[in-house]
Amino acid sequence: MLWTSAISVSEAEDILNRIDFLETWMTDLPGYSWVKEGLAVNFEKESLTEYASHLADGTFERFVDRSSQQFDRALNVG
């Protein structure tokens, strides 16, 4: 045989199941909408405190929407 698979069908299925698990975990994270919008993630303490505050207050999605609009305006003006 000239070509043989590097992994078996069951190994491929296992890999795909793991990818699905990680994708589900990632999309369930509270800050996923921020990343999905393509907004930059700032890991400075001040920014993380602001993110955590919005999460705790239940205003995170509004915060993401407002930040996304500001980001879009900055791109369109520049």
C-alpha positions, 0 to 999 in steps of 0.5 A, a space after each residue: 500500500 502506498 498510503 496509510 493513515 497516520 491515525 485510525 478512525 477511532 483516534 480521529 473521532 476522539 480528536 474531533 470529540 475533544 475539539 467539540 468539547 473545547 469549543 463548547 467550553 470556550 463559547 460558554 466562557 463569560 468573556 467569549 462575546 468580547 473575543 467574538 466581536 474581535 475586540 482586543 483583550 487587555 490583560 492589565 489589572 485595571 481592564 480585568 477589574 472593569 471586565 469583572 465588574 461588568 460581569 458581576 453587575 450583569 452589564 457585560 453584554 452592554 459593555 461589549 456592545 458599547 466597546 464594539 461600537 467605539 472600536 468600529 467608529 475608531 476604525 472608520 474614522 482612521 
